[in-house]
């Protein structure tokens, strides 16, 4: 099995449990990913087949435009221009080469890695997607990247429209339970096979917290905006804003910044706030009374798996808003709009989650639905089917 991903932890992470299940069953697994993502692939323990990163100067020109656009316009630009064109067209030659040389029996795709979509299709190799969001994003993505996919058709020697048709019909593996996917009246997909599995790695037993801080008797709020936000200039200041907003609240806060921001730059911190670059999410969740995030798939699903209600502040991607809407629709959290400007409202929302039991009860109901799904190990027998792996 060849796993193909873009250079993003939030894109690669959901694929890893499925890849490891195949390894455990005795299959050969390798990962195709940009050269810049080598450290993450190696750390996960997989053989890495590298393909080219998109030209940095072209990427920079696109991202310079995004802050001046509306949320919707910015998302369309990133999906179509970054994922659909620059990333995919840079990746395509390398993916064609590795598929021709390695001849995988199936390609397991990040939904935003479009080079493997057309490379696998052109080679006649079955492909399967792993969801990195709620299923409601699928139809939206097809409409946004339609023109970029037509360009990939031409580059791969496929008939016009082949990539879009393949994207709309590719089987989907997801860890999202139907109660969450269908919360706003739209299932993961009504045009392709969907199989749902339980990711047991999200449900680690209660682990250690950082060295003691504040009053350990107070409720704990875990705050994480993922691995990307701190490195994007327009979001750097919100970390200090959220620290200040929680300074006078009767809670303890554990804030993670990722590699994009040194926690030391937030000093001096209030006595009730602790800042770290990283902390294992699955371990901290069982200590939490509430979680604050941006709607990234990893944090959103980890909180739900632990039955912890969450405040979601979508920052820069359409799927973050979709995730927030679905969590709010099932009553397992609250959505706060406004991006960085919305941080002032986050503490009140978090206190509401802590004091009103209905949110934790709803999150617990979703956690129960997730735990009741078949284990990811069961996906292996589906992936072993050569012609149409999940039909």
CORRA-V37233 format. One record per pair of residues at least 24 apart in sequence whose C-alpha atoms are under 8 Angstrom apart, sorted by the first residue. I is the first residue (numbers start at 1). J is the second residue. D is the distance in Angstrom with one decimal. If there is no record, write none. Layout:
# CORRA-V37233
{{I;J;D} {I;J;D}}
This chain:
# CORRA-V37233
{{1;27;7.5} {1;28;6.3} {1;29;4.9} {1;30;6.5} {1;104;5.3} {1;105;6.0} {1;106;5.2} {1;107;5.8} {1;108;7.0} {2;29;5.9} {2;30;5.2} {2;31;5.7} {2;32;6.8} {2;104;5.9} {2;106;6.5} {2;107;4.8} {2;108;6.1} {3;29;7.4} {3;30;6.2} {3;31;4.6} {3;32;6.0} {3;107;5.8} {3;108;4.7} {3;109;5.9} {3;110;8.0} {4;31;5.8} {4;32;4.7} {4;33;6.0} {4;107;7.1} {4;108;6.2} {4;109;5.0} {4;110;6.2} {4;113;6.8} {4;116;6.6} {5;31;7.6} {5;32;6.5} {5;33;5.3} {5;34;7.9} {5;109;6.4} {5;110;5.0} {5;112;7.7} {5;113;5.6} {6;33;6.0} {6;34;6.6} {6;87;7.8} {6;110;7.1} {6;112;7.1} {6;113;5.6} {7;33;6.6} {7;34;6.0} {7;36;7.1} {7;37;5.3} {8;37;7.8} {9;40;7.8} {9;227;7.1} {10;132;7.4} {10;227;7.8} {10;296;7.1} {10;297;6.7} {10;298;6.4} {11;110;6.1} {11;112;7.9} {11;132;6.2} {12;110;7.0} {13;298;7.5} {14;130;6.9} {14;131;7.3} {14;132;6.3} {14;298;7.6} {15;108;7.7} {15;109;7.8} {15;110;7.2} {15;130;6.1} {16;44;7.8} {17;199;7.1} {17;201;7.9} {17;376;7.1} {18;376;6.3} {18;377;7.5} {18;379;7.3} {18;380;7.8} {21;376;6.8} {21;377;5.2} {21;379;7.9} {21;380;6.7} {22;377;7.6} {22;380;5.8} {25;380;7.5} {32;95;7.4} {34;91;7.4} {49;98;7.2} {50;94;7.3} {51;90;7.7} {51;91;5.4} {51;92;8.0} {51;93;7.8} {51;94;4.8} {51;95;6.7} {52;90;5.6} {52;91;5.4} {52;94;6.9} {53;87;6.6} {53;90;6.1} {53;91;6.8} {54;86;5.5} {54;87;5.1} {54;89;7.9} {54;90;5.3} {54;91;7.7} {55;86;7.6} {55;90;7.9} {58;86;7.9} {59;86;7.5} {67;234;7.4} {71;316;6.8} {71;317;7.7} {71;318;8.0} {72;318;7.3} {74;316;7.7} {75;316;7.1} {75;317;5.7} {75;318;6.0} {76;144;6.2} {79;112;8.0} {79;141;7.5} {79;144;7.0} {79;145;6.6} {80;144;6.2} {80;145;4.8} {80;148;6.3} {81;148;7.7} {83;112;6.1} {83;113;6.8} {83;114;7.2} {84;112;7.7} {84;114;6.4} {84;145;5.8} {84;148;5.3} {84;149;6.7} {85;148;5.7} {87;113;7.7} {87;115;7.8} {88;113;6.6} {88;114;5.3} {88;115;4.5} {88;152;7.8} {89;115;6.6} {89;152;7.1} {91;115;5.7} {92;116;7.0} {92;119;6.8} {95;119;6.4} {96;120;7.9} {99;123;7.6} {105;386;6.8} {106;383;7.3} {106;386;7.3} {114;149;7.8} {115;152;7.6} {117;163;6.9} {117;166;7.6} {117;167;7.3} {118;152;6.9} {118;153;6.8} {118;156;6.5} {118;158;7.9} {118;163;6.0} {119;156;6.8} {121;163;7.8} {121;166;7.7} {122;156;6.7} {122;157;7.4} {122;158;6.6} {126;386;6.9} {126;387;6.5} {126;388;6.5} {126;389;7.2} {127;170;6.7} {127;171;7.6} {127;389;7.8} {128;170;5.9} {128;171;5.2} {128;172;6.0} {128;173;7.3} {128;389;7.3} {128;390;7.9} {129;170;6.7} {129;171;6.3} {129;172;4.9} {129;173;6.2} {130;172;5.7} {130;173;4.8} {130;174;5.8} {131;172;6.7} {131;173;6.2} {131;174;5.0} {131;175;7.5} {132;174;7.8} {132;297;6.0} {133;297;5.8} {133;319;6.1} {133;322;8.0} {133;323;6.7} {134;176;6.9} {134;180;7.9} {134;181;5.7} {134;188;6.5} {134;319;7.4} {134;322;6.9} {134;323;6.2} {134;326;7.9} {135;181;6.2} {135;186;7.7} {135;187;6.1} {135;188;3.4} {135;189;6.1} {136;181;7.4} {136;186;6.0} {136;187;6.6} {136;188;5.8} {136;189;7.4} {136;322;7.3} {137;318;7.8} {137;319;6.4} {137;322;7.3} {138;168;7.7} {138;188;7.6} {138;189;7.2} {139;168;7.6} {142;167;7.3} {142;168;7.2} {168;192;7.0} {169;193;7.8} {171;389;7.5} {171;390;6.0} {171;391;7.5} {172;390;7.8} {173;197;7.5} {175;199;6.4} {175;370;7.3} {176;301;7.9} {176;370;7.1} {177;366;7.6} {177;369;6.2} {177;370;5.7} {177;373;7.5} {179;330;8.0} {179;366;7.3} {179;369;7.6} {180;326;6.3} {180;327;7.1} {180;330;6.8} {180;366;7.2} {181;326;7.1} {183;326;5.7} {183;329;5.9} {183;330;6.1} {184;325;7.9} {184;326;6.4} {184;329;6.7} {193;390;6.5} {193;391;6.1} {194;390;7.6} {195;390;7.2} {196;373;6.6} {196;374;7.3} {197;370;7.8} {197;373;5.1} {197;374;5.0} {197;375;5.5} {197;376;5.3} {197;378;8.0} {197;379;7.6} {198;370;5.8} {198;371;5.9} {198;372;7.3} {198;373;5.0} {198;374;5.7} {198;375;4.9} {198;376;5.8} {199;375;6.7} {199;376;6.1} {200;371;7.9} {200;375;7.3} {200;376;8.0} {201;282;7.5} {202;282;5.5} {202;301;7.6} {202;302;5.3} {202;305;6.3} {202;306;7.8} {203;282;6.1} {203;302;7.5} {203;305;6.2} {203;306;6.4} {204;282;5.3} {204;283;5.9} {205;282;7.6} {205;283;6.3} {205;286;7.5} {206;282;7.8} {206;283;5.1} {206;284;6.7} {206;285;7.5} {206;286;5.4} {206;287;7.0} {207;283;4.3} {207;284;6.2} {207;286;8.0} {208;283;6.8} {208;284;7.2} {209;284;6.6} {213;271;6.8} {213;272;6.6} {213;273;7.4} {213;274;6.8} {214;252;6.4} {214;271;5.3} {214;272;4.5} {214;273;7.2} {215;252;7.1} {215;272;7.2} {216;252;7.6} {218;250;6.6} {218;251;5.1} {218;252;6.0} {219;250;7.7} {219;251;5.1} {219;252;6.1} {219;288;7.0} {219;289;5.7} {219;354;7.9} {220;251;5.9} {220;252;4.8} {220;253;5.8} {220;254;7.4} {220;287;6.7} {220;288;4.9} {220;289;5.5} {220;290;6.9} {221;251;6.9} {221;252;6.1} {221;253;4.8} {221;254;6.4} {221;288;5.8} {221;289;6.0} {221;290;5.0} {221;291;5.5} {221;292;7.2} {221;350;7.7} {222;253;5.8} {222;254;4.9} {222;255;6.1} {222;284;7.8} {222;285;7.7} {222;288;6.5} {222;290;6.6} {222;291;4.8} {222;292;6.2} {223;253;7.0} {223;254;6.1} {223;255;4.7} {223;256;6.5} {223;291;5.9} {223;292;4.6} {223;293;6.0} {224;255;6.0} {224;256;5.3} {224;257;6.8} {224;291;8.0} {224;292;6.4} {224;293;5.2} {224;294;7.5} {224;299;7.6} {225;256;7.7} {225;257;7.3} {225;292;7.9} {225;293;5.1} {225;294;5.3} {225;296;7.5} {226;257;7.5} {226;258;6.9} {226;293;7.6} {226;294;7.5} {226;296;6.6} {226;299;7.5} {227;257;7.5} {227;258;5.1} {227;259;7.1} {227;260;7.5} {228;258;7.5} {228;260;7.1} {229;260;7.5} {230;257;6.4} {230;258;6.9} {230;259;7.6} {230;260;4.7} {230;261;5.6} {231;259;7.6} {231;260;4.2} {231;261;6.8} {232;260;7.9} {235;340;6.5} {236;261;7.5} {237;340;7.9} {238;340;5.4} {238;341;7.9} {238;343;7.0} {239;266;7.8} {240;266;6.2} {241;343;6.6} {241;344;7.5} {242;343;5.7} {242;344;7.2} {242;346;7.7} {243;269;7.5} {243;270;7.7} {243;273;7.1} {244;270;8.0} {245;343;7.3} {245;344;6.0} {245;346;7.8} {245;347;6.5} {246;273;8.0} {246;347;6.0} {247;271;7.9} {247;272;6.8} {247;273;7.4} {249;347;7.6} {289;353;8.0} {289;354;6.0} {290;350;6.3} {290;353;6.6} {290;354;6.5} {291;350;7.6} {292;346;7.8} {292;350;7.5} {294;320;6.4} {295;319;7.5} {295;320;4.2} {295;321;6.7} {295;323;5.7} {295;324;5.8} {296;320;5.8} {296;323;7.7} {297;323;7.5} {304;332;7.9} {304;363;5.7} {304;364;7.3} {304;366;6.4} {304;367;5.5} {305;364;8.0} {305;366;7.3} {305;367;4.5} {305;368;7.9} {305;370;6.6} {305;371;7.5} {306;364;7.4} {306;367;6.2} {307;360;6.5} {307;361;7.8} {307;362;7.9} {307;363;4.5} {307;364;4.1} {307;365;7.4} {307;366;7.1} {307;367;5.2} {308;332;7.9} {308;360;6.0} {308;363;5.8} {308;364;7.1} {309;333;5.0} {309;353;6.4} {309;359;5.7} {309;360;5.3} {309;362;7.9} {309;363;5.6} {310;334;6.5} {310;350;7.4} {310;353;7.3} {311;335;5.9} {311;336;7.0} {311;346;7.1} {311;349;6.6} {311;350;6.3} {312;336;6.0} {313;337;5.8} {313;338;7.5} {313;339;6.1} {313;342;7.3} {313;343;8.0} {314;338;7.9} {314;339;6.1} {315;339;4.9} {315;340;7.3} {330;362;6.7} {331;358;7.4} {331;359;5.7} {331;362;5.6} {331;363;7.3} {332;359;4.9} {332;360;6.5} {332;361;7.7} {332;362;4.9} {332;363;4.4} {332;366;7.9} {333;359;6.0} {333;363;7.6}}
